[in-house]
Amino acid sequence: MFTRFLPVRARRAWLAAGAALAAVAVGAVPAAANVTLTMISSDPFNNSTSQHATEVEPDTFSNGSTIVSAFQQGRFFDGGASDIGFATSTDSGVTWTHGSLPGITSGTGLFARVSDPSVAFDLRDGVWLIASLPLNAAVNGAGAIVSRSTNGGLTWGDPVPVNADLGTDKTWIACDNTATSPFYGHCYVEWDNNAQGNLIQMSTSSDGGLTWGPKKTTSPVLDAGIGGQPLVQPNGTVIVPIDNANETAVGAFRSTDGGGTWSDVVTIALIKAHTEAGNLRSGPLPTAEIDGAGRVFVAWGDCRFRRGCKSNDIVYSSSGDGVAWSAITRVPIDGTRSGVDHFIPGLAVDRSTSGSTARLGLAYYFYPVSSCTAATCQLDIGFVSSANGGASWTAPTQLAGPMTLAWLASTSQGLMVGDYISTSFAGGTAHPVVAVANAPSGGVFDEAMYTPAAGLAAAAGGLAGEVAAADHIPPGINNANFHDPRSWH
């Protein structure tokens, strides 16, 4: 289910220098189930063209005791945000430093808006990296850029250009951090080009993100997709789980030569997704992570276990090589007849663990009652975990909610907490970073970034997942042409 396209001529531009940091307030609020959430950032901007105070769409990455999160600040209705914010903890989530990335939209920045942040760490070069998507018009992605920090994610330099193609969408970044890998220190940025029907493209850096190589496509045929998340195995193989262009299938492609070439997409499964009520901006984009031995886990919202597809579970598949994938398994958050709708998952795998003792953490949004309206839907955030590689799961913990949908930033594709969220392990506990909204006051939103103050343990729960029958994937499905490009700015 991955569309093919012909290549077009590249365009390239360069960014100018500049720097600016924005200070934000922090605090703590109690949530359900005796979980205390710490606010780690809030929108510092006040321009009249975007919605304040709103922060949405967080990603995270951890290395040792350091956690870095990045997210949109000041969401525009028709695409992008006023800037990308960051929040960094160097003590496993106890305290946080926060600000806004310089040189993109403020000061000497060249762009009007920015979107789609993703975080990585390059161990060889000691550099933290945030990839993002600059926009020079409401919905016109203007390439991919990477911001660098050489002091542990506490301050950031002006962005480095990766590509400058109009129509770029959904940037993501990962680095090879295994010293024995033949490609140790390689970093990889993935994006799709919506202007070319969501053509999947990749670029590689081998100098700590200072320069980036030419964009490359999948081969021997050109694939289309959206929401790819590259992950690097200890042997240097890069595996990229991704949706097809209209999010009706999830697949993966890979590189075994350090980004020199990229394989065709292998279809993992067809996606069977329920559309959330209340005009919430959501979709079955993948969330993917990797354990210490290189096993890749990919999860998404899916209704295959629910009668009449009336609500979504979170389901997942895993692979040791990116080619052969396990059967689709349901995370047993509640019963299949509960009427609860689960969506926008953020999966973490503790990279210090693997195999049958791999620790997994999963944050997600949910409606307690799927059949609701924009006026009656109650939005909550939950968390479950596994300490045995997904063989069994804990009962759910509610992190936040209920939230009223009118409290969320409004976009042309629905009310927004993020197209994705993220969870990372540090200090032996899971640290989801999520957008939490409170009631607006005086016409100003109150939607900001929060995380559990003490992290969340991954326990050996007693709830076993349910395995689905194998998908019947029609012959030639990888050559299907959907003619339905998606854009998620």
PAKOLKE-522857 format. One record per residue (C-alpha): residue in one letter; x, y, z; residue number from 1. Coordinates in steps of 0.1 Angstrom, whole numbers. Layout:
<sites>
A/X/Y/Z/NUM
...
</sites>
This chain:
<sites>
M/0/0/0/1
F/28/24/-8/2
T/26/47/-38/3
R/55/50/-63/4
F/66/83/-78/5
L/92/96/-102/6
P/120/118/-89/7
V/121/156/-96/8
R/149/181/-95/9
A/160/192/-61/10
R/161/228/-48/11
R/184/240/-20/12
A/186/271/2/13
W/206/282/31/14
L/196/297/64/15
A/209/328/81/16
A/222/331/116/17
G/204/345/147/18
A/195/335/182/19
A/167/340/207/20
L/155/322/238/21
A/121/326/255/22
A/116/321/292/23
V/85/302/303/24
A/69/295/336/25
V/68/261/352/26
G/46/246/380/27
A/29/214/391/28
V/-7/202/391/29
P/-23/171/405/30
A/-37/145/382/31
A/-58/114/386/32
A/-45/82/403/33
N/-22/101/426/34
V/1/111/397/35
T/16/146/399/36
L/23/163/366/37
T/50/190/363/38
M/45/217/337/39
I/78/219/319/40
S/70/246/293/41
S/43/270/283/42
D/38/291/251/43
P/58/324/256/44
F/46/342/224/45
N/19/368/220/46
N/17/375/182/47
S/-18/380/171/48
T/-17/356/142/49
S/-15/323/161/50
Q/-33/309/192/51
H/-19/315/227/52
A/-11/300/250/53
T/-9/267/232/54
E/18/240/230/55
V/12/208/211/56
E/30/178/195/57
P/59/168/217/58
D/87/144/209/59
T/114/132/234/60
F/147/114/235/61
S/169/103/264/62
N/205/95/269/63
G/217/86/304/64
S/200/110/328/65
T/193/136/301/66
I/159/139/285/67
V/152/164/258/68
S/117/173/245/69
A/107/195/216/70
F/72/207/207/71
Q/52/234/188/72
Q/46/268/206/73
G/18/291/195/74
R/-2/270/171/75
F/-16/286/138/76
F/-50/274/127/77
D/-39/267/91/78
G/-5/252/97/79
G/26/253/119/80
A/35/273/150/81
S/53/304/161/82
D/84/284/171/83
I/97/251/184/84
G/101/250/221/85
F/124/227/241/86
A/126/214/276/87
T/156/196/289/88
S/162/176/321/89
T/197/165/331/90
D/185/146/363/91
S/161/120/349/92
G/131/144/349/93
V/134/160/383/94
T/141/195/371/95
W/138/211/337/96
T/153/239/316/97
H/132/254/288/98
G/132/278/260/99
S/126/283/222/100
L/149/274/193/101
P/167/304/179/102
G/171/314/142/103
I/140/297/128/104
T/111/322/131/105
S/124/349/155/106
G/153/373/153/107
T/171/366/120/108
G/151/335/113/109
L/140/331/77/110
F/106/315/82/111
A/71/325/92/112
R/62/293/110/113
V/76/259/120/114
S/63/224/128/115
D/70/187/133/116
P/98/186/159/117
S/118/154/165/118
V/147/148/189/119
A/179/127/187/120
F/213/124/203/121
D/246/118/185/122
L/267/100/211/123
R/299/100/190/124
D/299/137/186/125
G/282/146/219/126
V/255/166/201/127
W/218/169/207/128
L/197/174/175/129
I/162/186/169/130
A/148/182/134/131
S/119/204/124/132
L/99/216/94/133
P/100/253/85/134
L/70/268/67/135
N/72/299/45/136
A/34/300/40/137
A/4/286/58/138
V/6/251/46/139
N/38/251/24/140
G/66/232/40/141
A/100/247/31/142
G/123/218/36/143
A/139/203/67/144
I/163/218/92/145
V/182/206/122/146
S/191/226/154/147
R/222/215/174/148
S/232/217/210/149
T/267/209/222/150
N/261/215/259/151
G/236/188/268/152
G/205/203/253/153
L/206/234/275/154
T/212/260/247/155
W/208/257/209/156
G/225/271/178/157
D/209/284/146/158
P/195/257/124/159
V/214/238/97/160
P/196/231/64/161
V/189/195/54/162
N/168/202/23/163
A/149/231/10/164
D/121/215/-11/165
L/87/231/-11/166
G/61/206/1/167
T/82/188/27/168
D/62/172/56/169
K/66/152/88/170
T/104/154/96/171
W/120/128/119/172
I/156/121/131/173
A/177/93/146/174
C/214/86/152/175
D/236/55/153/176
N/249/54/189/177
T/265/20/190/178
A/303/23/191/179
T/308/-11/174/180
S/285/-2/144/181
P/303/4/111/182
F/282/36/108/183
Y/287/49/144/184
G/279/86/144/185
H/257/86/113/186
C/224/105/118/187
Y/194/102/96/188
V/166/126/88/189
E/134/113/72/190
W/106/133/56/191
D/80/130/29/192
N/73/154/1/193
N/36/162/0/194
A/41/182/-32/195
Q/53/150/-49/196
G/25/128/-35/197
N/42/121/-2/198
L/74/108/-18/199
I/96/93/10/200
Q/130/108/13/201
M/161/104/35/202
S/193/124/42/203
T/224/113/62/204
S/250/133/82/205
S/283/119/94/206
D/297/150/111/207
G/273/157/140/208
G/246/173/119/209
L/268/201/105/210
T/262/190/69/211
W/237/167/53/212
G/240/145/22/213
P/218/144/-9/214
K/182/133/-5/215
K/176/97/-13/216
T/144/76/-20/217
T/135/40/-15/218
S/146/16/-42/219
P/142/-2/-66/220
V/108/16/-67/221
L/98/50/-52/222
D/75/47/-22/223
A/51/73/-7/224
G/43/75/29/225
I/39/97/60/226
G/50/97/96/227
G/81/77/93/228
Q/103/72/124/229
P/138/59/118/230
L/155/37/144/231
V/190/23/143/232
Q/200/-13/154/233
P/233/-21/171/234
N/247/-35/138/235
G/240/-2/120/236
T/209/-12/101/237
V/183/16/100/238
I/147/6/101/239
V/120/31/94/240
P/83/22/103/241
I/59/44/83/242
D/23/48/72/243
N/13/49/35/244
A/1/82/21/245
N/-35/79/32/246
E/-28/60/64/247
T/-45/27/54/248
A/-14/5/59/249
V/18/6/80/250
G/51/-7/67/251
A/88/-3/70/252
F/119/2/49/253
R/156/0/58/254
S/192/7/50/255
T/221/-17/57/256
D/248/6/43/257
G/247/37/65/258
G/221/55/44/259
G/238/49/11/260
T/207/31/-2/261
W/172/25/11/262
S/151/-6/5/263
D/115/-9/-8/264
V/88/-7/18/265
V/76/-40/33/266
T/39/-39/44/267
I/35/-48/81/268
A/-3/-46/82/269
L/-34/-30/69/270
I/-47/-3/92/271
K/-83/-5/104/272
A/-89/28/122/273
H/-119/44/138/274
T/-123/82/133/275
E/-124/99/167/276
A/-155/119/176/277
G/-157/156/183/278
N/-135/169/154/279
L/-103/159/172/280
R/-72/160/151/281
S/-60/124/151/282
G/-50/96/129/283
P/-32/62/130/284
L/4/75/125/285
P/29/51/140/286
T/50/54/171/287
A/81/33/171/288
E/110/24/194/289
I/138/-1/197/290
D/152/-23/225/291
G/188/-29/234/292
A/192/-59/211/293
G/177/-41/181/294
R/141/-53/181/295
V/118/-27/167/296
F/83/-21/181/297
V/58/-1/162/298
A/23/8/176/299
W/-8/26/163/300
G/-45/31/169/301
D/-66/4/153/302
C/-101/-9/157/303
R/-97/-45/143/304
F/-105/-60/177/305
R/-137/-39/182/306
R/-171/-49/169/307
G/-182/-25/142/308
C/-150/-5/144/309
K/-166/18/170/310
S/-135/26/189/311
N/-97/21/187/312
D/-73/0/207/313
I/-35/6/206/314
V/-20/-23/187/315
Y/16/-32/179/316
S/40/-54/159/317
S/77/-60/164/318
S/106/-72/142/319
G/143/-81/146/320
D/152/-72/110/321
G/126/-48/97/322
V/115/-74/71/323
A/96/-101/91/324
W/71/-87/115/325
S/51/-104/144/326
A/13/-107/144/327
I/-6/-77/154/328
T/-12/-76/191/329
R/-37/-56/211/330
V/-25/-37/242/331
P/-51/-48/268/332
I/-59/-14/283/333
D/-96/-24/288/334
G/-121/-49/273/335
T/-130/-48/236/336
R/-166/-40/246/337
S/-157/-12/269/338
G/-166/16/245/339
V/-134/34/254/340
D/-115/50/224/341
H/-77/51/225/342
F/-55/71/201/343
I/-23/92/196/344
P/0/68/213/345
G/36/75/225/346
L/57/43/229/347
A/89/40/249/348
V/113/11/251/349
D/141/11/277/350
R/172/6/256/351
S/191/-9/285/352
T/167/-39/284/353
S/158/-63/256/354
G/140/-95/247/355
S/118/-111/274/356
T/128/-85/300/357
A/124/-54/278/358
R/106/-26/296/359
L/79/-8/276/360
G/59/23/285/361
L/29/35/265/362
A/12/69/269/363
Y/-20/76/250/364
Y/-51/98/248/365
F/-85/84/252/366
Y/-122/90/254/367
P/-140/71/282/368
V/-170/70/259/369
S/-163/68/222/370
S/-198/79/211/371
C/-196/115/221/372
T/-198/149/204/373
A/-176/180/204/374
A/-197/193/233/375
T/-197/161/254/376
C/-164/143/246/377
Q/-141/141/276/378
L/-104/138/267/379
D/-80/119/291/380
I/-44/107/291/381
G/-35/72/302/382
F/-4/51/307/383
V/3/13/307/384
S/36/-6/309/385
S/52/-40/304/386
A/84/-54/319/387
N/85/-86/298/388
G/87/-73/262/389
G/50/-69/258/390
A/40/-104/269/391
S/18/-88/296/392
W/7/-53/306/393
T/-2/-34/337/394
A/-37/-20/344/395
P/-40/16/331/396
T/-31/47/351/397
Q/-48/80/343/398
L/-23/108/340/399
A/-46/138/332/400
G/-82/147/323/401
P/-109/150/317/402
M/-104/179/293/403
T/-131/196/273/404
L/-123/197/235/405
A/-130/235/234/406
W/-99/239/255/407
L/-76/227/227/408
A/-59/247/199/409
S/-80/247/167/410
T/-66/237/133/411
S/-79/232/98/412
Q/-77/194/105/413
G/-94/195/139/414
L/-88/203/176/415
M/-51/195/184/416
V/-30/180/211/417
G/-5/167/185/418
D/-3/144/155/419
Y/21/124/178/420
I/33/123/214/421
S/64/107/230/422
T/77/88/260/423
S/113/80/269/424
F/130/61/297/425
A/156/77/320/426
G/167/67/355/427
G/148/34/351/428
T/114/51/348/429
A/93/62/318/430
H/88/99/311/431
P/59/108/288/432
V/56/144/277/433
V/21/153/268/434
A/0/184/260/435
V/-25/190/288/436
A/-52/217/286/437
N/-71/236/312/438
A/-101/259/307/439
P/-92/291/288/440
S/-93/324/307/441
G/-99/358/292/442
G/-99/344/257/443
V/-64/329/261/444
F/-58/291/260/445
D/-40/272/287/446
E/-25/242/268/447
A/11/234/278/448
M/36/206/282/449
Y/35/183/312/450
T/53/152/325/451
P/49/130/355/452
A/70/146/382/453
A/87/113/394/454
G/85/93/362/455
L/65/61/359/456
A/77/26/366/457
A/74/-2/341/458
A/59/-31/360/459
A/53/-67/353/460
G/15/-65/347/461
G/-8/-95/344/462
L/-29/-85/314/463
A/-19/-104/283/464
G/-23/-89/248/465
E/-47/-104/222/466
V/-32/-115/189/467
A/-50/-109/157/468
A/-53/-132/127/469
A/-28/-124/99/470
D/-39/-97/75/471
H/-48/-108/40/472
I/-26/-85/20/473
P/-37/-86/-16/474
P/-9/-94/-42/475
G/9/-63/-54/476
I/-3/-42/-25/477
N/31/-24/-24/478
N/24/-11/-59/479
A/-11/3/-52/480
N/-15/40/-62/481
F/-38/60/-39/482
H/-36/95/-54/483
D/-44/108/-19/484
P/-14/127/-5/485
R/-18/138/31/486
S/-3/168/48/487
W/-1/171/86/488
H/16/205/92/489
</sites>
